[in-house]
């Protein structure tokens, strides 16, 4: 009997999970925007993750703006005007902000060139073997040995 109850409970969960998932995620751009922009009240945190009362007020303001029919770009423009670039999650790709995107790419390419040069040198042909040294004249060898012995 217990296995039948477990099977029915599992079947109910499988059938009810799409309905529960639909209720769990709100629709509209206001909720997505709150998780994409940074909070001006909690540095380093998204607006949706900031626990401050001011952040809650700002989130509600964004939701109200969506409900009033304003477009997402209008609301973003107003937020940038009020808080500046500190609410951007990534810097603009203009002016000094280009460095944020260019430096990692250049470092990656430079590292690739270094690895390529290193591997080319490691796999290059070895230099030719030196010519064997001719044997010394036996008389000269005897003189050197006598000189070293004394």
C-alpha positions as CSV (number, residue, x, y, z in Angstrom):
1,X,0.0,0.0,0.0
2,X,2.9,2.4,0.8
3,X,4.5,1.8,-2.6
4,X,1.2,2.7,-4.3
5,X,0.9,5.9,-2.3
6,X,4.5,6.8,-3.1
7,X,3.9,6.1,-6.8
8,X,0.8,8.4,-6.7
9,X,2.7,11.1,-4.9
10,X,5.5,10.9,-7.5
11,X,3.0,11.0,-10.4
12,X,1.3,14.1,-8.8
13,X,4.7,15.9,-8.5
14,X,5.6,15.1,-12.1
15,X,2.2,16.4,-13.3
16,X,2.2,19.5,-11.0
17,X,5.8,20.6,-11.6
18,X,5.1,22.5,-14.8
19,X,2.3,24.4,-13.1
20,X,4.5,25.1,-10.1
21,X,7.4,26.3,-12.3
22,X,5.2,28.7,-14.2
23,X,4.1,30.3,-10.9
24,X,7.6,30.5,-9.6
25,X,9.0,32.8,-12.3
26,X,7.5,36.2,-12.9
27,X,7.0,37.5,-16.4
28,X,8.1,40.9,-17.8
29,X,11.3,42.7,-18.3
30,X,11.2,44.5,-14.9
31,X,12.3,41.4,-13.0
32,X,15.0,40.6,-15.5
33,X,16.3,44.2,-15.4
34,X,16.6,44.0,-11.6
35,X,18.9,41.0,-11.9
36,X,20.9,42.5,-14.7
37,X,21.8,45.9,-13.3
38,X,24.0,46.6,-10.3
39,X,22.6,48.1,-7.1
40,X,23.6,51.6,-6.3
41,X,23.0,50.8,-2.6
42,X,25.0,47.6,-2.3
43,X,28.2,47.9,-4.2
44,X,29.1,44.7,-6.1
45,X,25.6,43.2,-5.9
46,X,22.8,43.0,-8.4
47,X,19.8,45.0,-7.6
48,X,17.7,41.9,-7.2
49,X,20.2,40.6,-4.5
50,X,20.5,43.8,-2.5
51,X,18.6,43.6,0.8
52,X,18.5,47.3,1.5
53,X,15.1,49.1,1.7
54,X,16.2,51.6,-0.9
55,X,16.9,48.7,-3.3
56,X,13.5,47.3,-2.7
57,X,11.9,50.7,-3.4
58,X,13.9,50.9,-6.7
59,X,12.8,47.4,-7.7
60,X,9.2,48.3,-7.1
61,X,9.7,51.5,-9.0
62,X,10.9,49.5,-12.0
63,X,7.9,47.1,-11.8
64,X,5.5,50.1,-11.6
65,X,7.2,51.7,-14.7
66,X,6.7,48.4,-16.6
67,X,3.0,48.3,-15.5
68,X,2.6,51.9,-16.6
69,X,3.6,50.9,-20.1
70,X,7.1,52.5,-20.3
71,X,9.7,50.7,-22.4
72,X,12.7,49.0,-21.0
73,X,15.1,51.3,-22.8
74,X,13.3,54.4,-21.4
75,X,13.6,53.1,-17.8
76,X,17.3,52.1,-18.3
77,X,18.0,55.6,-19.7
78,X,16.4,57.2,-16.7
79,X,18.3,54.9,-14.3
80,X,21.6,55.7,-16.0
81,X,20.8,59.4,-15.7
82,X,20.0,59.1,-12.0
83,X,22.8,56.8,-10.9
84,X,25.4,57.0,-13.7
85,X,27.5,54.1,-15.0
86,X,27.8,52.5,-11.5
87,X,24.7,50.4,-12.2
88,X,26.1,48.9,-15.3
89,X,27.1,45.2,-14.9
90,X,29.8,45.6,-17.5
91,X,31.6,48.8,-18.7
92,X,30.7,50.5,-22.0
93,X,32.7,49.4,-25.0
94,X,33.9,53.0,-25.7
95,X,36.7,55.2,-24.4
96,X,38.6,53.7,-21.5
97,X,36.0,50.8,-21.2
98,X,37.5,49.3,-24.4
99,X,40.6,48.3,-22.3
100,X,38.5,46.0,-20.2
101,X,37.7,44.0,-23.3
102,X,41.0,44.5,-25.2
103,X,43.5,43.6,-22.5
104,X,42.4,40.0,-21.9
105,X,42.2,39.4,-25.7
106,X,45.7,40.8,-26.2
107,X,47.1,38.8,-23.2
108,X,45.6,35.6,-24.6
109,X,47.1,36.3,-28.1
110,X,50.4,37.2,-26.6
111,X,50.5,34.0,-24.6
112,X,49.6,32.0,-27.7
113,X,52.6,33.6,-29.5
114,X,54.9,32.8,-26.6
115,X,53.8,29.2,-26.6
116,X,54.1,28.9,-30.3
117,X,57.7,30.3,-30.2
118,X,58.6,28.0,-27.3
119,X,57.2,24.9,-29.1
120,X,59.0,25.9,-32.4
121,X,62.3,26.1,-30.6
122,X,61.7,22.8,-28.8
123,X,60.9,20.9,-31.9
124,X,63.6,22.5,-34.1
125,X,66.2,20.2,-35.6
126,X,69.2,19.8,-33.3
127,X,72.5,21.4,-34.5
128,X,74.7,19.1,-36.5
129,X,77.2,17.1,-34.5
130,X,80.7,18.6,-34.3
131,X,83.4,17.1,-36.4
132,X,85.5,14.5,-34.5
133,X,88.8,16.0,-33.3
134,X,91.8,14.6,-35.1
135,X,94.2,12.7,-32.9
136,X,97.3,14.6,-31.8
137,X,100.7,13.7,-33.1
138,X,102.2,10.9,-30.8
139,X,105.3,13.0,-30.3
140,X,103.3,16.0,-29.2
141,X,101.2,13.8,-26.8
142,X,104.4,12.5,-25.2
143,X,105.7,16.0,-24.7
144,X,102.4,17.1,-23.1
145,X,102.4,14.1,-20.8
146,X,106.0,14.8,-19.7
147,X,105.1,18.4,-19.1
148,X,102.1,17.5,-16.9
149,X,104.0,14.9,-15.0
150,X,106.6,17.4,-13.9
